[in-house]
Amino acid sequence: MDLTLDPASTALVVIDLQKGILGMPAAPHTGPDVVARAARLAAAIRAKQGLVVLVHVVRSVDGMDTLHPATDAPPMAGPRAIPPDFADIVPELAPLADVVIAKRQWGAFYGTELDLQLRRRGIRTIVLCGIATPYGVESTARDAYERGYEQLFVEDAMAARTAEDHEHVVRAIFPRLGKVRSTEDVLAALA
């Protein structure tokens, strides 16, 4: 399980650790545990001059920026009325941001300047964490893979609505896109 990271070309990309998302169920790791681990990772990467990118989903009040395709499964339930603080990044992470990306879909690359911000800073490796593993994190991971980034997935710094959803992605998808490690593994590689 050797792991080496060059902080100068590494970015921690944190997906959707915001007030409106953290109010939803999370498994197998709780929302507060995911936030605490992400904050530890962010502090460690910043201490080594790595980049910290916080991504949050922003929704319009009228809902017109949300996709509404015909599907077999009902859409994920979210708040009917978007609270004013829905998109607010949690206070444990907000002060650690070097770059903040607002997205409107699951993935952090689609329709945003994430790729531009990473490439301009010479980033080659993305360390991914956040909520939800099979939606925002996985969509971002697939897009990063297609753009040629090396990826490191921090399993215990992400969660889904169910443990089964999380485990499926961590075991079947992420190992084909990069490396899966724990928070402690990443912190040791940065030490």
C-alpha positions in Angstrom: 0.0 0.0 0.0 2.8 2.4 -0.8 1.6 5.9 -1.4 3.6 8.9 -2.3 2.2 12.4 -3.0 3.8 15.5 -4.3 1.9 18.3 -2.6 2.9 20.8 -5.2 1.0 18.9 -7.8 -1.8 17.6 -5.6 -5.3 19.0 -4.9 -7.8 17.9 -2.3 -11.2 18.2 -3.9 -14.0 18.2 -1.4 -17.5 17.5 -2.8 -20.6 19.0 -1.3 -19.8 19.3 2.4 -22.4 22.0 2.8 -25.3 22.6 5.1 -28.0 21.5 2.8 -26.4 18.2 2.0 -25.1 17.4 5.5 -28.7 17.4 6.8 -29.4 14.2 4.8 -28.7 10.6 6.0 -25.1 9.5 5.6 -23.5 6.0 5.8 -21.3 4.1 6.5 -19.6 7.2 7.9 -21.6 10.0 9.5 -21.7 13.5 8.1 -19.8 15.0 11.1 -17.1 12.3 10.7 -16.7 13.0 7.0 -16.4 16.7 7.7 -13.8 16.1 10.5 -11.7 13.9 8.3 -11.9 16.3 5.3 -10.8 19.2 7.6 -7.8 17.2 8.7 -6.9 16.4 5.1 -7.3 20.0 4.1 -5.1 21.3 6.9 -2.4 18.8 6.1 -2.4 19.5 2.4 -2.4 23.3 2.9 0.5 22.9 5.4 2.5 21.3 2.6 1.5 24.0 0.1 -1.0 21.7 -1.7 -4.3 23.0 -3.1 -7.6 22.8 -1.4 -10.7 23.0 -3.6 -14.2 23.1 -2.0 -17.1 22.3 -4.3 -20.7 23.0 -3.4 -23.9 22.5 -5.3 -25.9 25.7 -5.8 -29.5 25.5 -6.9 -31.7 28.3 -8.2 -34.9 29.1 -6.3 -37.1 28.3 -9.3 -35.4 24.9 -9.8 -34.9 25.6 -13.6 -31.2 24.7 -13.4 -32.0 21.2 -12.3 -32.2 18.3 -14.7 -35.7 16.7 -15.1 -35.3 13.7 -17.4 -37.7 10.8 -17.6 -36.3 8.1 -15.3 -37.4 4.7 -14.0 -36.5 5.7 -10.4 -37.9 8.8 -8.7 -35.4 11.6 -8.2 -33.5 11.8 -5.0 -35.6 13.6 -2.4 -34.3 17.0 -1.5 -35.8 19.9 0.3 -38.9 21.2 -1.5 -38.0 24.7 -0.6 -34.3 25.5 -0.8 -33.2 27.0 2.6 -31.1 30.2 2.3 -28.1 28.4 3.8 -28.4 25.2 1.6 -25.2 25.9 -0.3 -23.1 27.3 2.6 -19.9 25.3 3.0 -19.5 24.0 6.5 -17.5 26.3 8.8 -14.9 23.6 9.6 -13.8 23.7 5.9 -14.7 27.2 4.6 -11.5 28.9 5.9 -9.3 26.2 4.4 -10.3 26.8 0.7 -7.9 28.0 -1.9 -10.5 27.6 -4.6 -14.3 27.4 -4.3 -16.3 25.9 -7.2 -20.1 26.2 -7.5 -21.7 23.4 -9.5 -25.2 22.8 -10.7 -25.0 19.1 -11.6 -23.6 16.0 -9.8 -20.1 16.3 -11.2 -17.7 19.1 -10.3 -16.2 19.5 -13.8 -19.4 19.9 -15.9 -20.1 23.6 -16.6 -17.5 24.8 -14.0 -13.9 26.1 -14.2 -12.5 23.3 -12.0 -10.3 21.8 -14.8 -8.9 25.2 -15.7 -8.1 26.1 -12.0 -6.3 22.7 -11.6 -4.3 22.8 -14.8 -3.2 26.4 -14.3 -1.8 25.4 -10.9 0.0 22.3 -12.3 -2.2 19.8 -10.5 -1.8 16.2 -11.6 -3.2 14.3 -8.6 -6.7 14.8 -7.1 -7.5 13.5 -3.6 -11.3 13.2 -3.5 -13.7 13.1 -0.6 -17.2 14.3 0.3 -20.8 13.4 0.0 -22.4 11.5 -1.8 -20.1 8.7 -2.9 -22.2 7.4 -5.8 -23.3 10.8 -7.0 -21.2 13.9 -6.7 -18.0 12.1 -5.8 -18.3 9.4 -8.4 -19.4 11.8 -11.2 -16.4 14.0 -10.4 -14.1 11.0 -10.4 -15.3 9.7 -13.8 -14.8 13.2 -15.3 -11.3 13.5 -13.7 -10.3 10.1 -15.1 -11.4 11.2 -18.6 -9.2 14.3 -18.2 -6.2 12.3 -17.2 -5.8 13.1 -13.5 -4.3 10.6 -11.1 -6.8 10.0 -8.3 -6.8 9.0 -4.7 -10.1 8.3 -3.0 -10.3 8.7 0.7 -12.8 6.0 1.6 -13.5 7.1 5.2 -13.9 10.8 4.3 -16.9 10.2 2.1 -20.4 8.8 2.6 -23.6 7.9 0.7 -27.2 7.6 1.8 -26.7 3.9 2.4 -23.7 1.8 3.3 -24.4 -0.4 0.3 -24.3 2.4 -2.2 -21.0 3.6 -0.7 -19.4 0.2 -0.7 -20.4 -0.6 -4.3 -18.7 2.5 -5.6 -15.6 2.1 -3.4 -15.1 -1.6 -4.3 -16.3 -1.7 -8.0 -15.7 1.7 -9.5 -13.0 3.7 -7.7 -10.3 1.0 -8.0 -10.6 1.2 -11.8 -10.2 5.0 -11.7 -7.4 5.4 -9.1 -6.4 4.3 -5.6 -8.6 3.9 -2.5 -7.0 4.7 0.8 -7.9 5.9 4.3 -7.5 9.3 5.8 -4.6 8.0 7.9 -2.9 6.6 4.8 -3.1 10.0 3.1 -1.9 11.9 6.1 1.1 9.5 6.4 1.9 10.1 2.8 1.9 13.9 3.4 4.0 13.7 6.5 
